[in-house]
Amino acid sequence: MRRHAAALAMVLALGATAGCAELTTTGEPADGEAVVEPVEQPGEAHGSQPQAQDMDAVAAQTEEFAATIVGKSDAEAKAATEAAGLTYRVVMVDGQPRAVTMDYRPDRVNVSLKDDVVVAATVG
């Protein structure tokens, strides 16, 4: 049993470091591999959330778009939403709510369907 526990600990330790590059004291990778910094999104400071005015502007644009998909079929509305660079989420089908997260995303369109047709679309 101890051998299995020791082997498992070794595998976990190796797995935890598998994607890590070894750095020198200068912060440069020891093996010559480049360090890639994450790309910041417009309106974001490093490590922070988008500015409130940016979120409001995105939400307003999404709300305008959402009105254009009411009356379209599920497939048409989804294709149009994704083509606009927004996220499409069905929150209700024929009066039955679906389980969804409660997080707010200004670039997401929440739709209610009745007989495979969008009857309501909101932002969030």
TIKOLMI-169463 format. One line per 5 residues: number of its first residue (from 1); their letters; for each residue x, y, z of N, C-alpha, C, O. Coordinates in nm, 2 decimals, padded with zeros to 4 digits. Example, Ala and Ser with C-alpha at 12.3 -4.5 7.8 and 13.67 -1.06 7.14 Angstrom:
BEGIN
1 = AS = 01.32/-00.57/00.78/01.23/-00.45/00.78/01.32/-00.33/00.78/01.42/-00.33/00.85  01.28/-00.22/00.71/01.37/-00.11/00.71/01.29/00.00/00.79/01.34/00.11/00.80
//
This chain:
BEGIN
1 = MRRHA = 00.08/-00.12/00.00/00.00/00.00/00.00/00.09/00.13/00.00/00.05/00.22/-00.07  00.20/00.12/00.07/00.29/00.24/00.08/00.35/00.27/-00.06/00.37/00.38/-00.09  00.38/00.16/-00.13/00.44/00.18/-00.26/00.34/00.25/-00.35/00.38/00.34/-00.43  00.21/00.21/-00.35/00.11/00.27/-00.43/00.10/00.42/-00.39/00.08/00.51/-00.48  00.10/00.45/-00.26/00.08/00.59/-00.22/00.20/00.67/-00.26/00.19/00.79/-00.31
6 = AALAM = 00.32/00.61/-00.25/00.44/00.68/-00.30/00.45/00.71/-00.45/00.48/00.81/-00.49  00.40/00.60/-00.52/00.40/00.62/-00.67/00.30/00.72/-00.71/00.32/00.80/-00.80  00.18/00.72/-00.64/00.08/00.82/-00.67/00.13/00.96/-00.64/00.11/01.06/-00.72  00.20/00.98/-00.53/00.25/01.11/-00.50/00.36/01.16/-00.60/00.36/01.27/-00.64  00.44/01.06/-00.65/00.54/01.10/-00.75/00.47/01.14/-00.88/00.51/01.24/-00.94
11 = VLALG = 00.37/01.06/-00.92/00.29/01.10/-01.05/00.23/01.23/-01.04/00.23/01.31/-01.13  00.17/01.26/-00.92/00.10/01.39/-00.90/00.20/01.50/-00.90/00.17/01.61/-00.96  00.32/01.48/-00.84/00.42/01.59/-00.84/00.47/01.61/-00.98/00.49/01.73/-01.02  00.49/01.51/-01.06/00.54/01.52/-01.19/00.44/01.59/-01.28/00.47/01.68/-01.36  00.31/01.55/-01.26/00.20/01.61/-01.34/00.18/01.76/-01.31/00.15/01.83/-01.40
16 = ATAGC = 00.21/01.80/-01.19/00.19/01.94/-01.15/00.29/02.03/-01.21/00.27/02.15/-01.23  00.41/01.97/-01.24/00.52/02.05/-01.30/00.54/02.03/-01.45/00.63/02.09/-01.51  00.45/01.95/-01.51/00.47/01.91/-01.65/00.47/02.03/-01.74/00.55/02.04/-01.84  00.38/02.13/-01.72/00.37/02.24/-01.81/00.45/02.36/-01.77/00.44/02.47/-01.83  00.53/02.35/-01.66/00.61/02.46/-01.61/00.74/02.47/-01.67/00.81/02.37/-01.68
21 = AELTT = 00.79/02.59/-01.71/00.92/02.60/-01.76/01.01/02.64/-01.65/00.97/02.71/-01.56  01.13/02.59/-01.65/01.23/02.62/-01.54/01.28/02.76/-01.57/01.32/02.79/-01.69  01.29/02.85/-01.47/01.33/02.99/-01.49/01.47/03.00/-01.43/01.50/02.94/-01.33  01.55/03.09/-01.48/01.68/03.13/-01.42/01.65/03.24/-01.32/01.54/03.28/-01.30  01.76/03.28/-01.25/01.74/03.39/-01.15/01.70/03.52/-01.22/01.65/03.61/-01.15
26 = TGEPA = 01.72/03.53/-01.35/01.68/03.66/-01.42/01.54/03.65/-01.46/01.49/03.75/-01.51  01.47/03.54/-01.44/01.33/03.53/-01.49/01.32/03.48/-01.63/01.21/03.46/-01.67  01.43/03.45/-01.69/01.43/03.40/-01.83/01.42/03.25/-01.82/01.48/03.19/-01.73  01.36/03.18/-01.92/01.35/03.03/-01.92/01.49/02.98/-01.93/01.57/03.03/-02.01  01.52/02.87/-01.86/01.65/02.81/-01.86/01.68/02.74/-01.99/01.79/02.72/-02.04
31 = DGEAV = 01.57/02.69/-02.06/01.59/02.61/-02.18/01.58/02.69/-02.31/01.57/02.63/-02.41  01.57/02.82/-02.30/01.57/02.91/-02.41/01.43/02.93/-02.47/01.41/03.00/-02.57  01.33/02.87/-02.40/01.19/02.88/-02.44/01.14/03.02/-02.41/01.17/03.08/-02.30  01.06/03.08/-02.50/01.00/03.22/-02.47/00.89/03.22/-02.37/00.81/03.12/-02.37  00.88/03.32/-02.29/00.77/03.34/-02.20/00.67/03.42/-02.27/00.70/03.53/-02.32
36 = VEPVE = 00.54/03.37/-02.27/00.44/03.44/-02.34/00.35/03.50/-02.24/00.30/03.44/-02.15  00.33/03.63/-02.25/00.24/03.71/-02.17/00.10/03.70/-02.22/00.08/03.70/-02.34  -00.01/03.70/-02.13/-00.14/03.70/-02.18/-00.18/03.83/-02.25/-00.13/03.93/-02.21  -00.27/03.82/-02.35/-00.31/03.93/-02.42/-00.42/04.00/-02.34/-00.52/03.93/-02.30  -00.41/04.13/-02.32/-00.52/04.20/-02.25/-00.62/04.24/-02.35/-00.60/04.28/-02.46
41 = QPGEA = -00.75/04.23/-02.30/-00.86/04.27/-02.39/-00.88/04.42/-02.38/-00.84/04.49/-02.28  -00.93/04.49/-02.48/-00.95/04.63/-02.48/-01.04/04.67/-02.36/-01.13/04.61/-02.33  -00.99/04.78/-02.30/-01.07/04.84/-02.18/-01.04/04.76/-02.05/-01.10/04.79/-01.95  -00.94/04.67/-02.05/-00.90/04.60/-01.93/-00.76/04.64/-01.89/-00.67/04.65/-01.97  -00.75/04.66/-01.76/-00.61/04.67/-01.70/-00.57/04.53/-01.67/-00.66/04.45/-01.64
46 = HGSQP = -00.44/04.51/-01.66/-00.39/04.37/-01.63/-00.45/04.32/-01.50/-00.43/04.39/-01.39  -00.52/04.21/-01.50/-00.58/04.15/-01.38/-00.70/04.21/-01.33/-00.74/04.18/-01.22  -00.77/04.29/-01.41/-00.89/04.36/-01.36/-01.01/04.33/-01.45/-00.99/04.27/-01.56  -01.13/04.36/-01.41/-01.25/04.35/-01.49/-01.26/04.46/-01.59/-01.20/04.57/-01.57  -01.34/04.44/-01.70/-01.36/04.55/-01.80/-01.42/04.67/-01.72/-01.49/04.66/-01.63
51 = QAQDM = -01.39/04.79/-01.77/-01.45/04.91/-01.72/-01.60/04.91/-01.73/-01.66/04.85/-01.82  -01.67/04.97/-01.63/-01.82/04.97/-01.63/-01.88/05.03/-01.76/-01.97/04.98/-01.81  -01.82/05.14/-01.80/-01.87/05.21/-01.92/-01.86/05.12/-02.05/-01.94/05.12/-02.13  -01.75/05.04/-02.05/-01.73/04.94/-02.16/-01.84/04.84/-02.16/-01.89/04.80/-02.26  -01.87/04.79/-02.04/-01.97/04.68/-02.02/-02.11/04.74/-02.06/-02.19/04.67/-02.12
56 = DAVAA = -02.13/04.86/-02.02/-02.26/04.93/-02.05/-02.28/04.94/-02.20/-02.38/04.92/-02.26  -02.17/04.98/-02.27/-02.17/05.00/-02.41/-02.19/04.86/-02.48/-02.27/04.86/-02.58  -02.13/04.76/-02.44/-02.14/04.63/-02.50/-02.29/04.58/-02.47/-02.35/04.53/-02.57  -02.34/04.60/-02.35/-02.47/04.56/-02.32/-02.58/04.63/-02.41/-02.67/04.57/-02.45  -02.56/04.76/-02.43/-02.65/04.84/-02.52/-02.65/04.78/-02.66/-02.75/04.77/-02.72
61 = QTEEF = -02.53/04.75/-02.71/-02.52/04.70/-02.85/-02.59/04.56/-02.85/-02.65/04.53/-02.95  -02.56/04.48/-02.75/-02.62/04.34/-02.75/-02.77/04.35/-02.74/-02.84/04.27/-02.80  -02.82/04.45/-02.66/-02.97/04.47/-02.65/-03.03/04.51/-02.78/-03.14/04.46/-02.82  -02.96/04.59/-02.86/-03.01/04.63/-02.99/-03.02/04.51/-03.08/-03.11/04.49/-03.15  -02.91/04.43/-03.08/-02.90/04.31/-03.16/-03.01/04.21/-03.12/-03.08/04.15/-03.21
66 = AATIV = -03.03/04.19/-02.99/-03.13/04.09/-02.94/-03.27/04.11/-03.00/-03.34/04.02/-03.03  -03.30/04.24/-03.01/-03.44/04.27/-03.07/-03.45/04.22/-03.21/-03.56/04.19/-03.26  -03.34/04.21/-03.28/-03.35/04.17/-03.43/-03.37/04.02/-03.45/-03.40/03.98/-03.56  -03.35/03.94/-03.34/-03.36/03.79/-03.36/-03.50/03.74/-03.31/-03.53/03.62/-03.33  -03.58/03.83/-03.25/-03.71/03.78/-03.21/-03.79/03.75/-03.33/-03.80/03.83/-03.42
71 = GKSDA = -03.86/03.63/-03.33/-03.93/03.59/-03.45/-03.86/03.49/-03.54/-03.92/03.43/-03.63  -03.73/03.48/-03.52/-03.65/03.39/-03.60/-03.65/03.25/-03.54/-03.68/03.24/-03.42  -03.62/03.15/-03.62/-03.61/03.01/-03.57/-03.49/03.01/-03.48/-03.40/03.09/-03.49  -03.48/02.90/-03.40/-03.37/02.88/-03.31/-03.24/02.88/-03.39/-03.14/02.94/-03.35  -03.24/02.80/-03.49/-03.11/02.78/-03.57/-03.07/02.92/-03.64/-02.95/02.95/-03.64
76 = EAKAA = -03.17/02.99/-03.69/-03.14/03.12/-03.75/-03.08/03.22/-03.65/-02.99/03.29/-03.68  -03.15/03.22/-03.54/-03.11/03.32/-03.43/-02.97/03.28/-03.38/-02.89/03.37/-03.35  -02.95/03.16/-03.36/-02.81/03.11/-03.31/-02.71/03.15/-03.41/-02.60/03.20/-03.37  -02.73/03.12/-03.53/-02.63/03.15/-03.64/-02.60/03.31/-03.64/-02.49/03.35/-03.65  -02.71/03.39/-03.64/-02.69/03.53/-03.65/-02.62/03.58/-03.52/-02.54/03.67/-03.53
81 = TEAAG = -02.65/03.53/-03.41/-02.59/03.57/-03.28/-02.44/03.54/-03.28/-02.36/03.63/-03.25  -02.41/03.42/-03.32/-02.26/03.38/-03.33/-02.19/03.46/-03.44/-02.07/03.49/-03.42  -02.25/03.49/-03.55/-02.19/03.57/-03.65/-02.16/03.71/-03.61/-02.07/03.77/-03.65  -02.24/03.76/-03.51/-02.22/03.89/-03.46/-02.12/03.89/-03.35/-02.09/04.00/-03.29  -02.06/03.77/-03.32/-01.96/03.77/-03.21/-02.01/03.76/-03.07/-01.94/03.79/-02.98
86 = LTYRV = -02.14/03.73/-03.06/-02.20/03.72/-02.93/-02.23/03.57/-02.89/-02.22/03.48/-02.97  -02.26/03.55/-02.76/-02.29/03.42/-02.71/-02.44/03.40/-02.71/-02.51/03.49/-02.67  -02.49/03.29/-02.75/-02.63/03.25/-02.76/-02.66/03.15/-02.65/-02.59/03.05/-02.64  -02.77/03.18/-02.57/-02.81/03.08/-02.47/-02.96/03.07/-02.46/-03.03/03.18/-02.45  -03.01/02.95/-02.47/-03.15/02.93/-02.45/-03.18/02.91/-02.30/-03.13/02.83/-02.23
91 = VMVDG = -03.27/03.00/-02.25/-03.31/03.00/-02.11/-03.45/02.94/-02.08/-03.48/02.90/-01.97  -03.53/02.93/-02.19/-03.67/02.88/-02.17/-03.71/02.82/-02.30/-03.69/02.87/-02.41  -03.78/02.70/-02.29/-03.83/02.63/-02.41/-03.97/02.59/-02.38/-04.00/02.52/-02.29  -04.06/02.64/-02.46/-04.21/02.62/-02.45/-04.26/02.64/-02.31/-04.33/02.55/-02.26  -04.22/02.75/-02.25/-04.26/02.78/-02.11/-04.19/02.71/-02.00/-04.22/02.74/-01.88
96 = QPRAV = -04.10/02.62/-02.03/-04.02/02.55/-01.93/-03.88/02.61/-01.92/-03.80/02.61/-02.01  -03.85/02.67/-01.80/-03.72/02.72/-01.78/-03.61/02.62/-01.78/-03.63/02.50/-01.74  -03.49/02.66/-01.83/-03.38/02.57/-01.83/-03.28/02.61/-01.72/-03.28/02.73/-01.68  -03.20/02.52/-01.67/-03.10/02.55/-01.57/-02.99/02.63/-01.63/-02.93/02.59/-01.73  -02.96/02.75/-01.58/-02.86/02.84/-01.63/-02.79/02.90/-01.51/-02.84/02.91/-01.40
101 = TMDYR = -02.67/02.95/-01.54/-02.59/03.02/-01.44/-02.65/03.16/-01.42/-02.72/03.21/-01.51  -02.62/03.22/-01.31/-02.68/03.36/-01.28/-02.57/03.47/-01.30/-02.60/03.58/-01.27  -02.46/03.43/-01.36/-02.36/03.54/-01.39/-02.41/03.63/-01.50/-02.49/03.59/-01.59  -02.36/03.75/-01.50/-02.40/03.85/-01.60/-02.29/03.87/-01.70/-02.18/03.89/-01.67  -02.33/03.85/-01.83/-02.23/03.88/-01.94/-02.30/03.97/-02.04/-02.40/03.93/-02.10
106 = PDRVN = -02.24/04.09/-02.06/-02.30/04.18/-02.15/-02.30/04.14/-02.30/-02.36/04.20/-02.38  -02.22/04.04/-02.33/-02.21/03.99/-02.47/-02.29/03.86/-02.49/-02.26/03.79/-02.59  -02.38/03.83/-02.40/-02.46/03.71/-02.41/-02.61/03.74/-02.44/-02.66/03.83/-02.37  -02.67/03.67/-02.53/-02.81/03.69/-02.56/-02.88/03.57/-02.50/-02.86/03.45/-02.54  -02.98/03.59/-02.41/-03.06/03.48/-02.35/-03.19/03.48/-02.43/-03.26/03.58/-02.44
111 = VSLKD = -03.23/03.36/-02.48/-03.35/03.36/-02.56/-03.45/03.26/-02.50/-03.42/03.16/-02.43  -03.58/03.29/-02.52/-03.69/03.20/-02.48/-03.75/03.16/-02.62/-03.78/03.24/-02.71  -03.77/03.03/-02.63/-03.83/02.97/-02.75/-03.97/02.92/-02.73/-04.00/02.87/-02.62  -04.05/02.93/-02.83/-04.18/02.87/-02.83/-04.20/02.81/-02.97/-04.20/02.88/-03.07  -04.22/02.68/-02.97/-04.23/02.60/-03.10/-04.11/02.63/-03.19/-04.13/02.66/-03.31
116 = DVVVA = -03.99/02.63/-03.13/-03.86/02.65/-03.20/-03.85/02.79/-03.26/-03.77/02.81/-03.35  -03.92/02.89/-03.21/-03.91/03.03/-03.26/-03.88/03.12/-03.14/-03.93/03.10/-03.03  -03.79/03.21/-03.16/-03.75/03.30/-03.05/-03.86/03.40/-03.02/-03.91/03.47/-03.11  -03.92/03.40/-02.90/-04.03/03.49/-02.86/-03.98/03.60/-02.76/-04.05/03.69/-02.74  -03.86/03.58/-02.71/-03.80/03.69/-02.62/-03.65/03.67/-02.62/-03.60/03.56/-02.63
121 = ATVG = -03.58/03.79/-02.62/-03.43/03.79/-02.61/-03.39/03.90/-02.52/-03.43/04.01/-02.54  -03.30/03.86/-02.43/-03.25/03.96/-02.33/-03.10/03.95/-02.33/-03.04/03.86/-02.38  -03.04/04.05/-02.26/-02.89/04.05/-02.25/-02.86/03.99/-02.11/-02.93/04.01/-02.01  -02.75/03.92/-02.11/-02.70/03.87/-01.98/-02.64/03.74/-01.98/-02.59/03.69/-01.88
//
